[in-house]
Amino acid sequence: MELNRSYEDVLEVIIAGDSRYDRLAYHFVREGLDYTQESISKQEEGAMRHISGQELLGGMRAYALEQYGPMALTVLNEWGIERCEDFGEIVFNMVENELLAKTEEDSRDDFSGGYTFDEAFRQPFLPPEQPQPHAVQRNLSPVKDASGDRAKPSNPAQPESTDKP
């Protein structure tokens, strides 16, 4: 990358060559990488290290849920991100344009077989499944007599009223 080209200029070049993903998807991946690095650094008592594709996927999921909650799936889809492999494509577009670095072991395949977007972004917001009680069908309607009129409920404790005094 030329030293005088800005991050935004490089994104213009990437998007011109691969228009599958919105510009905001690239910003999200960059922010998600920072989020993941900070999270891992806290867990490892301040140590900064290279992050694997699978670790990045976990961080992206957590970051998306934190930022967008139940709208995460909709937002990511709007940007063209529909599966874990899309995160890998964005990362490697950025690597190829020197916005990110990689090791010799890193590959696009690191982003395969992560999670389904439905499991990751929709299911956390669905109500828990409730066991269904055995279905018992009951007829709660009063029974009609032969004339089609509703039968009066019989209640032996209360005599029927009459017009007689």
N, C-alpha and C positions, 0 to 999 in steps of 0.2 A: 504494500500500500504506500502511496506517495505520502510524505509527511504533511503536505499542505491540504490533503483531502480530509474533510470532517467525517465524523460518523454518519451524519445525514447524507452526505454526498455518496459515501460508500453504499448506504442503503438504497439510494436511487439506482446505482449500478446493479445491485443484487436484484431489485424488484423489476428492473428493465429486462433482466435475463431470465427471471423466474417469477412470474406474476401470480403464482398459486396462493401466496400468502400476503395478507395486508401488512402495511408498514407497522401497524400496532402490534402485530404478532411478533415481529423482530424485537420491538421494545419490551414486550412481555417476556420473551425468552431471556433477554439480557437481564431484566430485573429478577426473573425467576432464578437465574444462575447466581446472582448476588445473594438472593434470599437463601438459596441452598447452601452456598459457601458459608454464610453467616451461621446458619443452623448447625452445620457440621462442625464448624469452628467452636461453637459453644459446647457441643457434645464432647469434643476432643480437647477441651481446655485451651482454646486459643490457637491451636495448630491449623495452619492453612495448608491445603494440599489439593491436588488435582481431584476432580469429581468424575466418577464414572457416569456413563449414560443412564444406567438404572437408578443411581442416586439422584441424578438430575430429574429423571421422570418423577420420582417421589417428591422432590422439592417443588417441581412445577405443579403437581397436583395440590400440594399443601398451599402453595402461593395462590393458585387460582381460587381455591375454596375460601381462603382468607380474604382475598380481594373482591370476589364477585359472588360468593355464597351460592344460592340456588340458581343464579344466572350464569355461573361459570361455563356450563356446557354451551349455552346459547352464545355467549361472548366469544368463546374459542372457535365455535363453528362459523360465526360471522367473519372471523379473521382467516378462515380456511383451514383451521386446525381441527381435525376430526378423529385422529388416532395418534398413538404414541410415536409412530414413525414420522409424523409431520413435525414433531419437535426435533427429531434427528435431522430431517431435511433442512430445517431452519438453522440449526446449529452448524451443520456442515456447509451451508451457503455462507455463513458468517466466517467459518474457518477458512474456506477457500478464498475469501476476500480479506483475510488477515484481521478480522474484528475479534476473533477468538483464536486460542491456541489449542492444539491437541497433542496427544502423545502418539507414539507409533502403534500402541495397542488399541487406540480409539477407532471406531468405525460406525457407520450408519446402522449396522446390525445391532449395536448396543441398545438401540431404541425399539427393537422388535420384541414382541411378547411381553410387554409391560402389563398394562391393565386395559380393560375396555372402558371407553369413556362413559358408558352407561353406569358401570359399577363405580367408577371414580367420582363422577360429577352429578349423577341423578339419584342413585340409591341412598346416599347419605341424607337426603331430604324427604324420602318417602316415609310414610308412617310404618312402624314395625308391623310385620304380618301378625295378625291375631288368629289363634286357632278357631276354626269354625265349629260351633256347637252342632250336634246332630240335628238335622232339620226335622222338625216336628210340624206337620201341617195340622192346623186346627181350623175348624169352621167356626168363626166367631159370630157369624150372622145368625139372627133368629131364624128358626125353621118356619117355612110358610105352610099354612094349612092347605087343604085341598082346594079352597076357593081362591088361593093366591094371596090372601091377606096374611100379614105376619101374625104368627101365633103369639098370644099374650104369654109372657113368662109365667109359669106357675110358681106361686110362693105360698106354701101351705101355712105359713106363719101369719100371713095377712089375708083376711077374707076379702073377696071382691066386694066392692061397694055396690049397693043397689039404690034405686030411686025411692024405695019404700022407707017410711020413717020407722 
